[in-house]
Amino acid sequence: MRLKILAHAAVVTGMLVMVGTAPSQSATLDDVRAAGELKCGINTGLAGFAHTDDQGNWTGFDVAYCRALAAAVLGDSSKIKFVHLTGKTRFPALQSGEIDVLSRNTTWTLSRDVDLGFTFIGVNYYDGQGFIGRKSLGVMSAKELSGASICIQTGTTTELNLADFARTNNIDYEPVPIETNAEARAAYEAERCDVYTTDASGLAATKATFEDADQHMVYPEIVSKEPLGPLVRQGDDQWADIARWVLNALIIAEELGVTQANVEEMAAGKTDNPEVNRMLGTEGSYGEMLGLDARWAVQAIAAEGNYAEIFDRYIGPDTKLGLGRGLNALYKDGGILYAPPFR
Amino acid sequence: MSDERAFYRSQAEMLPPRPAPAATVGVVGWMRANLFSSYLNIALTLMSAGLLWVAVPPFLDWALFGADFSGATGADCTGDGACWAWLDQRIEQFLYGFYPAESYWRVNLAVILLVPALAYLLFDNLPYARYGRFFSVAYPVIAAVLLVGGFGLESVTTDKFGGFMLNLVAGLAGIVLSLPIGILLALGRRSRLPVVRILCVVFIEIFRGVPLITLLFVAIVILQLFLPPEVSLDQLIRVMIMITLFASAYMAEVIRGGLQAISQGQYEASQAMGLGYWQMMRLVVLPQALKISIPGIVNTFIGLFKDTTLVIIIGLFDILGQARLLQTNPEWIGEVDHETFLLAAVFFFVICFSMSRYSINLEKSLDTGRQ
């Protein structure tokens, strides 16, 4: 046990040394170009966000961002080295320079942003805690759950969030505390509780595995904030800007109707919309400002499509995860996805 | 009286042998001796039979008779039984990981060559044993070139390794290296030279006292932080080194147990014959000590082989990692949880059980004294 503490102390010391001795952070952009590949940290496997296809290629919502970034910087969405990271190894890997960007459904929190020395470059998925219940309950909203028994994973923020939500809404519930997430899911399926609560993206995937999926419903309420997004090391502002604007470009592309299919056509000449022209490099010199070539956004969008296309392909309503856009819709469609203007 | 005479009747010839009572031979006899020899055994037998009756037919129904074997996605598995449809498109990833498909033959060849390499190492009575041993010694180099590339073969980085092949590579390397290192550590710990002894004790206690997963984390994260980025040791090599050192520490203690079982007389007799330390160890002490330690050594090997699944920490996908990966694929999610784990379990069982059987075999063939 003491050795373990020592080992952890050593990790922390190592991080401090790293932060202390390497403040310059030589330009990541140059490193990526010199290596000819982007080192992107992703999950070791999460339905819809990072998984393999039959040929062993990595795909998914988080992977698509890496591909767009690689395309913008190197002009080729396949020039990526994926580094698979667990919850424990993801932060040290980014600290030590083993990866250039981390795109692994990581919640943006103050301590990670400030204390660990990272820069979150935006939010690509607004997640939050939700509820699933049987339709036979006759309840249409989580606020009507008074008297229900709720399966919940112990020792997590989920448990605390639920308590907060119940108190504010005057709900009396009977908690069924369970050790792991998988067991909680099984307990709900075995009707040991009326309702099961966890992160909304996980709920959708869970529901998809039920044989009688149409007998269950996910309630509309989301009771906690889990903004997930890519992050880079703090200290290289140029690289952070590039990473941030690749994500913004994907969102703006949806806003402006630029898709994987029509992006080349729209980039061929000037269109009527000046913002499209600015983004696709036919007007102004925005690529140069970032240190990239003029067609960077064209390449990023051509890689996997705009935000909506990526969302729909991997986690959207037509996939087995069946997630609705919800908060992740554009601001003009009732969501909170809002990218700063391209100007 | 006639009765009396019959009583004293002498038999001039041996009576012909009669068959043993039907109740003690054949199936019935075996069952009486092994299954129904006492009330307790009768009860246990009946309970076991009942358990098998309850468990086996439903398992077969699930795994074979009611299973789906074809389909492109999990949605095609409509039956009540297991879903094996993924085997067709995914078995290669379970065996080879992300190794380039056009180079699978290199892995296959390495595995095929492993058979003679192991055979010459493990069995005595084979033809051409003299040359075979050389081949066994050269095999690790041959296998490394085949798998990683070089000498005209296209290079394959170790992050492409995966599937069961990765378990074999990491497990065999650990097994081959941990035994000699363990022997040296065990001898060192019993050495009369204080520096050697203290170094060995410290090494053994540190590596035995820290969980393997912590050691791996140290190797992956801390080394990277202190080394300059250009001096980066291959991730897989680091993990293999750590697994090997971890197993060596255990091995050292197993062998030390064997060494302690050798009586002082053996040492004194060897010294009286004028043997030096290494001669004494090599010719007299170690052969006996290792023979005693076989069960413990194989135990450590099996543990080490199963520990190779921890490569998931460095983001490599061994057979267990591939199983988990397939379970998160949206096309298969929720359909293949049990099936993929079962496949991985079967692979591990075959290897571990073979090791166990070989060790029993070896013990019997070496059983010269100590009856």
Chai-1 contact restraints between the chains, C-beta under 6 A:
chainA,res_idxA,chainB,res_idxB,connection_type,confidence,min_distance_angstrom,max_distance_angstrom,comment,restraint_id
A,L3,B,G209,contact,1.0,0.0,6.0,A-B,restraint_1
A,L3,B,V210,contact,1.0,0.0,6.0,A-B,restraint_2
A,K4,B,T214,contact,1.0,0.0,6.0,A-B,restraint_3
A,A7,B,T214,contact,1.0,0.0,6.0,A-B,restraint_4
A,A7,B,V218,contact,1.0,0.0,6.0,A-B,restraint_5
A,A10,B,I222,contact,1.0,0.0,6.0,A-B,restraint_6
A,G14,B,I222,contact,1.0,0.0,6.0,A-B,restraint_7
A,G14,B,L225,contact,1.0,0.0,6.0,A-B,restraint_8
A,M18,B,L225,contact,1.0,0.0,6.0,A-B,restraint_9
A,G45,B,R324,contact,1.0,0.0,6.0,A-B,restraint_10
A,G45,B,L325,contact,1.0,0.0,6.0,A-B,restraint_11
A,G45,B,T328,contact,1.0,0.0,6.0,A-B,restraint_12
A,L46,B,T328,contact,1.0,0.0,6.0,A-B,restraint_13
A,A47,B,T328,contact,1.0,0.0,6.0,A-B,restraint_14
A,A47,B,P330,contact,1.0,0.0,6.0,A-B,restraint_15
A,A47,B,I333,contact,1.0,0.0,6.0,A-B,restraint_16
A,G48,B,P330,contact,1.0,0.0,6.0,A-B,restraint_17
A,H51,B,T328,contact,1.0,0.0,6.0,A-B,restraint_18
A,H51,B,N329,contact,1.0,0.0,6.0,A-B,restraint_19
A,T52,B,L325,contact,1.0,0.0,6.0,A-B,restraint_20
A,D54,B,Q89,contact,1.0,0.0,6.0,A-B,restraint_21
A,G56,B,Q93,contact,1.0,0.0,6.0,A-B,restraint_22
A,G56,B,F98,contact,1.0,0.0,6.0,A-B,restraint_23
A,V83,B,G315,contact,1.0,0.0,6.0,A-B,restraint_24
A,H84,B,G315,contact,1.0,0.0,6.0,A-B,restraint_25
A,P92,B,V221,contact,1.0,0.0,6.0,A-B,restraint_26
A,S96,B,Q224,contact,1.0,0.0,6.0,A-B,restraint_27
A,S96,B,L225,contact,1.0,0.0,6.0,A-B,restraint_28
A,G97,B,P229,contact,1.0,0.0,6.0,A-B,restraint_29
A,T209,B,I333,contact,1.0,0.0,6.0,A-B,restraint_30
A,T209,B,G334,contact,1.0,0.0,6.0,A-B,restraint_31
A,T319,B,P330,contact,1.0,0.0,6.0,A-B,restraint_32
A,K320,B,P330,contact,1.0,0.0,6.0,A-B,restraint_33
